[in-house]
């Protein structure tokens, strides 16, 4: 039996494929490569010594998905496929709702048709929205989202809760990621932002290698220890291992459960920048800029439920995240120059 990773060639999907293969599970990847490339499959094989089955398809295409479910014995699906840029979702809301909702529904319908009843969803802490209760626990009241990308996560969570309530055989885990950063320690896998990065760590690594002149720090007047925004950064390899733990959990549990995947520790923008400078021995030029619309001052996870029920905790440090992110950026540069 195999685990199907939709969007498995992407940043988090590829790291999860590695961890599942290393744990001895069979992996099938379905990805249209719209935000990744086929070399990722080779790199997964280089790291693990095992090659996942790969289908280049859009999972919102039911006929194409049917070929995967007919050819492979799929025991569970981890659904990563989806559009994920917050700013773009504000500009193109219909594209985001159409793509993200369609792909989730199509995967669920194909699973139902083939008697596959285990679904792990790549959700986000963005579903907690504008709540002021910190740290976020899975019970924290959700007060709506700040952008269409977030709403698609929120809506898919609702769809999954309803589907699990209606079908007693269905097992669903909602994984709410905090801020995934870093890269595989081998330097072979990482995030490849297209265009100007929106997120902090890829922006910092591009400043470090001279693609950008300086970082703009969005606001230094927040009610946080140094005035800059505080987030719960989590190493992508820790996050990937959280998926392995969720798969083991879902083998034993029915119904729908949400888990935070974060470290439980918040770091400010400037703490991240200074840690990056220290561990990589360089200066990151930055300027204080106005607050970014839609940002909130501070949030981080209460990771206790995942520890108690999944037996999982993040163990990598901010230093590890900065070191691995920089190694990956150097690799990207070297690849581009050859
Ligand atoms: C955003 C999304 C989140 C998504 C995450 C991916 C929302 C509200 N947020 O989180 O859903 O999972 O990206 O990692 O939907 N910053 C700068 N300068 C920059 C870039 C960022 O100062 O050039 C600051 C931000 O103001 C913030 C922190 O760095 O305080 C982190 O920002 P970012 O990496 O974009 O992540 P979030 O906005 O927290």
Boltz pocket constraint, residues with backbone or C-beta under 6 A from the ligand:
constraints:
  - pocket:
      binder: B
      contacts: [[A, 84], [A, 86], [A, 124], [A, 125], [A, 126], [A, 146], [A, 147], [A, 150], [A, 177], [A, 178], [A, 179], [A, 180], [A, 197], [A, 198], [A, 199], [A, 200], [A, 201], [A, 203], [A, 215], [A, 216], [A, 217], [A, 218], [A, 219], [A, 228], [A, 229], [A, 230], [A, 231], [A, 269], [A, 292], [A, 294], [A, 295], [A, 296], [A, 297]]
      max_distance: 6.0
